[in-house]
Amino acid sequence: MGVDALLAEVKFDADGLVPAIAQQADTGEILMMAWMNRDALIETVETGRVCYWSRSRQSLWRKGESSGQTQKLVALRIDCDGDTVLALVDQKGVACHTGRRSCFYREWREGDLVTISAPEVSEAELYGKPSS
Protein backbone atom coordinates (compact mmCIF):
# COMPACT_ATOMS: atom_id res chain seq x y z
CA MET A 1 0.00 0.00 0.00
CA GLY A 2 1.62 3.22 -1.13
CA VAL A 3 0.93 6.86 -0.40
CA ASP A 4 -1.72 6.96 -3.15
CA ALA A 5 -3.75 4.34 -1.28
CA LEU A 6 -3.51 6.43 1.89
CA LEU A 7 -4.58 9.58 0.04
CA ALA A 8 -7.56 7.73 -1.41
CA GLU A 9 -8.79 7.05 2.13
CA VAL A 10 -8.42 10.61 3.44
CA LYS A 11 -11.45 12.85 3.03
CA PHE A 12 -10.16 16.36 2.45
CA ASP A 13 -12.66 19.20 2.94
CA ALA A 14 -13.82 21.66 0.26
CA ASP A 15 -10.58 23.63 0.74
CA GLY A 16 -8.48 20.50 0.26
CA LEU A 17 -7.60 20.26 3.95
CA VAL A 18 -7.88 17.65 6.68
CA PRO A 19 -7.51 18.28 10.45
CA ALA A 20 -4.31 16.77 11.85
CA ILE A 21 -3.82 16.07 15.55
CA ALA A 22 -0.26 15.68 16.82
CA GLN A 23 0.15 13.33 19.78
CA GLN A 24 3.39 12.52 21.60
CA ALA A 25 3.96 8.87 20.71
CA ASP A 26 5.47 7.66 23.98
CA THR A 27 3.23 9.51 26.47
CA GLY A 28 -0.06 9.99 24.60
CA GLU A 29 -0.02 13.74 25.31
CA ILE A 30 -2.03 15.74 22.76
CA LEU A 31 0.27 18.47 21.48
CA MET A 32 -1.56 20.43 18.82
CA MET A 33 -4.05 20.53 15.99
CA ALA A 34 -3.20 21.90 12.56
CA TRP A 35 -4.22 21.31 8.94
CA MET A 36 -2.71 19.19 6.22
CA ASN A 37 -3.32 19.32 2.52
CA ARG A 38 -2.39 16.58 0.07
CA ASP A 39 1.19 17.84 -0.37
CA ALA A 40 1.77 18.16 3.39
CA LEU A 41 0.51 14.63 3.98
CA ILE A 42 2.72 13.25 1.20
CA GLU A 43 5.78 15.09 2.50
CA THR A 44 5.11 13.91 6.05
CA VAL A 45 4.86 10.26 5.01
CA GLU A 46 7.80 10.39 2.61
CA THR A 47 10.25 12.31 4.83
CA GLY A 48 9.19 11.28 8.34
CA ARG A 49 9.19 14.94 9.38
CA VAL A 50 5.74 16.36 10.05
CA CYS A 51 4.58 19.03 7.62
CA TYR A 52 1.34 21.01 7.78
CA TRP A 53 -0.49 23.55 5.64
CA SER A 54 -0.45 27.10 6.98
CA ARG A 55 -3.80 28.69 6.22
CA SER A 56 -2.51 32.16 7.13
CA ARG A 57 0.57 31.95 4.89
CA GLN A 58 -1.05 29.72 2.26
CA SER A 59 2.06 27.55 2.15
CA LEU A 60 3.54 24.34 3.50
CA TRP A 61 4.68 24.65 7.10
CA ARG A 62 7.42 22.24 8.06
CA LYS A 63 7.04 22.03 11.83
CA GLY A 64 10.10 23.57 13.44
CA GLU A 65 11.55 25.19 10.32
CA SER A 66 11.86 28.56 12.06
CA SER A 67 11.81 27.52 15.73
CA GLY A 68 13.79 24.27 15.69
CA GLN A 69 10.93 22.55 17.54
CA THR A 70 10.49 19.65 15.13
CA GLN A 71 8.16 16.67 15.02
CA LYS A 72 9.45 13.30 13.84
CA LEU A 73 6.68 11.03 12.59
CA VAL A 74 6.43 7.75 14.49
CA ALA A 75 3.09 6.58 13.05
CA LEU A 76 0.20 8.02 11.09
CA ARG A 77 -3.43 7.06 11.63
CA ILE A 78 -6.71 8.17 10.13
CA ASP A 79 -10.03 8.05 11.94
CA CYS A 80 -12.98 5.82 11.08
CA ASP A 81 -14.48 8.38 8.69
CA GLY A 82 -11.18 9.31 7.07
CA ASP A 83 -11.74 12.98 7.88
CA THR A 84 -9.10 13.44 10.59
CA VAL A 85 -5.44 12.47 10.71
CA LEU A 86 -3.56 11.52 13.89
CA ALA A 87 0.21 11.93 13.76
CA LEU A 88 2.02 10.08 16.52
CA VAL A 89 5.21 12.08 16.87
CA ASP A 90 8.44 12.50 18.73
CA GLN A 91 8.31 16.21 19.57
CA LYS A 92 11.62 18.02 19.97
CA GLY A 93 11.06 20.93 22.38
CA VAL A 94 7.71 22.68 22.64
CA ALA A 95 4.83 22.25 20.20
CA CYS A 96 2.97 25.52 20.77
CA HIS A 97 4.00 28.87 19.34
CA THR A 98 3.37 30.33 22.82
CA GLY A 99 6.34 28.35 24.14
CA ARG A 100 4.29 25.69 25.87
CA ARG A 101 4.68 21.96 25.42
CA SER A 102 1.07 21.64 24.23
CA CYS A 103 -1.32 24.05 22.55
CA PHE A 104 -4.01 22.71 24.90
CA TYR A 105 -2.88 24.67 27.95
CA ARG A 106 -6.25 26.13 28.98
CA GLU A 107 -8.83 24.08 30.86
CA TRP A 108 -12.46 24.78 31.72
CA ARG A 109 -12.78 24.42 35.49
CA GLU A 110 -15.89 25.28 37.49
CA GLY A 111 -17.03 28.05 35.17
CA ASP A 112 -13.60 29.53 34.41
CA LEU A 113 -11.01 29.01 31.72
CA VAL A 114 -7.77 28.36 33.62
CA THR A 115 -4.22 28.33 32.27
CA ILE A 116 -2.75 25.00 33.38
CA SER A 117 0.78 25.27 32.00
CA ALA A 118 3.31 28.07 31.75
CA PRO A 119 5.56 28.71 28.77
CA GLU A 120 8.78 26.71 28.84
CA VAL A 121 10.47 29.12 26.44
CA SER A 122 9.64 32.64 25.27
CA GLU A 123 8.35 33.40 21.79
CA ALA A 124 11.38 35.67 21.36
CA GLU A 125 13.68 32.70 22.00
CA LEU A 126 11.69 30.53 19.60
CA TYR A 127 11.37 32.99 16.76
CA GLY A 128 13.74 35.86 17.51
CA LYS A 129 10.92 38.38 17.91
CA PRO A 130 8.96 39.93 20.77
CA SER A 131 5.99 38.06 22.28
CA SER A 132 2.56 38.97 20.91
The 8 nearest C-alpha neighbors of each residue, nearest first, counted from 0:
[[1, 4, 2, 5, 3, 6, 7, 8],
 [0, 2, 3, 4, 5, 6, 44, 45],
 [1, 3, 5, 4, 6, 41, 0, 44],
 [4, 2, 6, 5, 1, 7, 0, 8],
 [3, 5, 7, 2, 6, 1, 0, 8],
 [6, 4, 2, 8, 3, 7, 9, 1],
 [7, 5, 3, 9, 8, 4, 2, 37],
 [6, 8, 4, 5, 9, 3, 10, 2],
 [7, 9, 5, 6, 81, 10, 4, 77],
 [10, 8, 81, 6, 7, 82, 11, 5],
 [11, 9, 82, 81, 8, 12, 17, 7],
 [10, 12, 16, 15, 17, 9, 82, 13],
 [11, 13, 15, 16, 14, 17, 10, 82],
 [12, 14, 15, 11, 16, 10, 17, 36],
 [15, 13, 12, 16, 11, 36, 17, 54],
 [14, 16, 11, 12, 13, 36, 17, 37],
 [17, 15, 36, 11, 12, 35, 14, 34],
 [16, 18, 11, 35, 34, 83, 82, 12],
 [19, 17, 34, 83, 33, 84, 35, 20],
 [18, 20, 84, 33, 34, 32, 85, 83],
 [19, 21, 32, 85, 31, 86, 84, 22],
 [22, 20, 86, 31, 30, 87, 85, 29],
 [21, 23, 29, 87, 30, 28, 27, 24],
 [24, 22, 88, 28, 27, 26, 87, 25],
 [23, 25, 87, 88, 27, 26, 22, 89],
 [24, 26, 23, 27, 89, 28, 88, 87],
 [27, 25, 28, 23, 24, 22, 29, 89],
 [26, 28, 23, 24, 22, 25, 29, 87],
 [29, 27, 23, 26, 22, 30, 24, 101],
 [30, 28, 22, 31, 21, 27, 23, 101],
 [31, 29, 101, 22, 21, 102, 94, 28],
 [32, 30, 102, 21, 20, 101, 29, 33],
 [31, 33, 20, 19, 21, 18, 34, 30],
 [32, 34, 19, 18, 20, 31, 51, 35],
 [35, 33, 18, 19, 52, 17, 51, 16],
 [36, 34, 51, 52, 39, 17, 16, 40],
 [35, 37, 16, 39, 38, 15, 52, 40],
 [36, 38, 40, 39, 41, 35, 15, 6],
 [39, 37, 41, 40, 36, 42, 35, 59],
 [40, 38, 42, 50, 51, 36, 35, 41],
 [39, 41, 43, 37, 38, 42, 35, 36],
 [42, 40, 38, 44, 43, 39, 45, 37],
 [43, 41, 45, 39, 40, 44, 46, 38],
 [42, 44, 49, 40, 48, 47, 50, 41],
 [45, 43, 41, 42, 47, 46, 40, 2],
 [44, 46, 42, 43, 47, 41, 48, 2],
 [47, 45, 48, 43, 42, 44, 49, 41],
 [48, 46, 72, 43, 44, 71, 45, 49],
 [49, 47, 71, 46, 43, 72, 70, 50],
 [50, 48, 43, 70, 72, 62, 71, 47],
 [49, 51, 61, 39, 43, 60, 62, 48],
 [52, 50, 35, 60, 39, 34, 59, 61],
 [53, 51, 59, 35, 34, 60, 58, 36],
 [54, 52, 56, 57, 58, 55, 60, 59],
 [53, 55, 57, 56, 52, 58, 34, 59],
 [54, 56, 53, 57, 58, 52, 60, 59],
 [57, 55, 53, 58, 54, 59, 52, 60],
 [58, 56, 54, 53, 55, 52, 59, 60],
 [59, 57, 56, 53, 52, 60, 54, 55],
 [58, 60, 52, 51, 53, 61, 39, 50],
 [61, 59, 51, 52, 50, 53, 62, 58],
 [60, 62, 50, 64, 63, 51, 59, 49],
 [63, 61, 69, 64, 50, 60, 49, 70],
 [62, 64, 69, 68, 67, 66, 65, 61],
 [63, 65, 61, 62, 67, 66, 69, 60],
 [64, 66, 63, 67, 126, 125, 62, 68],
 [67, 65, 63, 125, 68, 126, 64, 69],
 [66, 68, 63, 69, 64, 65, 125, 91],
 [69, 67, 63, 92, 91, 66, 93, 94],
 [70, 68, 63, 91, 62, 67, 90, 71],
 [69, 71, 90, 49, 89, 88, 48, 91],
 [72, 70, 48, 89, 88, 47, 49, 73],
 [71, 73, 88, 47, 48, 74, 49, 87],
 [72, 74, 88, 87, 71, 89, 24, 75],
 [75, 73, 87, 72, 86, 76, 88, 24],
 [74, 76, 86, 85, 87, 77, 73, 84],
 [77, 75, 85, 84, 86, 78, 74, 87],
 [76, 78, 84, 81, 83, 85, 79, 75],
 [77, 79, 81, 80, 83, 84, 82, 76],
 [78, 80, 81, 77, 82, 83, 76, 8],
 [81, 79, 82, 78, 83, 10, 77, 9],
 [80, 82, 9, 78, 10, 77, 79, 83],
 [81, 83, 10, 80, 9, 17, 11, 78],
 [84, 82, 18, 78, 77, 81, 17, 19],
 [83, 85, 77, 19, 76, 18, 20, 86],
 [86, 84, 20, 76, 19, 75, 77, 21],
 [87, 85, 75, 21, 88, 20, 74, 22],
 [88, 86, 24, 22, 74, 73, 23, 21],
 [89, 87, 72, 23, 73, 24, 71, 70],
 [88, 90, 71, 70, 23, 24, 91, 72],
 [91, 89, 70, 88, 69, 92, 23, 71],
 [90, 92, 68, 69, 70, 89, 93, 67],
 [93, 91, 68, 90, 94, 100, 69, 67],
 [92, 94, 100, 99, 95, 68, 98, 91],
 [93, 95, 100, 101, 30, 99, 68, 96],
 [96, 94, 102, 97, 99, 101, 98, 93],
 [95, 97, 98, 94, 122, 99, 102, 125],
 [98, 96, 95, 99, 122, 118, 121, 102],
 [99, 97, 118, 120, 96, 121, 119, 95],
 [100, 98, 118, 95, 101, 119, 93, 97],
 [99, 101, 93, 94, 95, 98, 30, 102],
 [102, 100, 30, 103, 99, 95, 94, 31],
 [101, 103, 95, 31, 104, 30, 99, 94],
 [104, 102, 101, 105, 30, 31, 29, 106],
 [103, 105, 115, 116, 102, 114, 101, 106],
 [106, 104, 114, 113, 115, 103, 112, 107],
 [105, 107, 113, 112, 108, 114, 115, 104],
 [106, 108, 112, 111, 113, 110, 109, 105],
 [109, 107, 111, 110, 106, 112, 113, 105],
 [110, 108, 111, 107, 112, 113, 106, 105],
 [109, 111, 108, 107, 112, 113, 106, 105],
 [112, 110, 108, 107, 109, 113, 106, 114],
 [111, 113, 107, 106, 108, 105, 114, 110],
 [114, 112, 106, 105, 111, 115, 107, 108],
 [113, 115, 105, 104, 116, 106, 112, 117],
 [116, 114, 104, 105, 113, 106, 117, 103],
 [117, 115, 104, 114, 118, 99, 105, 100],
 [116, 118, 119, 99, 115, 114, 104, 98],
 [117, 119, 99, 98, 120, 97, 121, 116],
 [118, 120, 99, 98, 117, 121, 100, 93],
 [119, 121, 98, 118, 124, 122, 125, 99],
 [122, 120, 124, 123, 98, 125, 118, 119],
 [121, 123, 125, 130, 124, 126, 98, 97],
 [122, 124, 128, 127, 129, 121, 126, 125],
 [125, 123, 121, 122, 127, 126, 120, 128],
 [126, 124, 66, 122, 123, 127, 121, 120],
 [125, 127, 123, 128, 66, 124, 122, 65],
 [126, 128, 123, 124, 125, 129, 122, 66],
 [127, 129, 123, 126, 130, 122, 124, 125],
 [128, 130, 123, 131, 122, 127, 126, 121],
 [131, 129, 122, 123, 128, 121, 97, 126],
 [130, 129, 122, 97, 128, 123, 96, 121]]
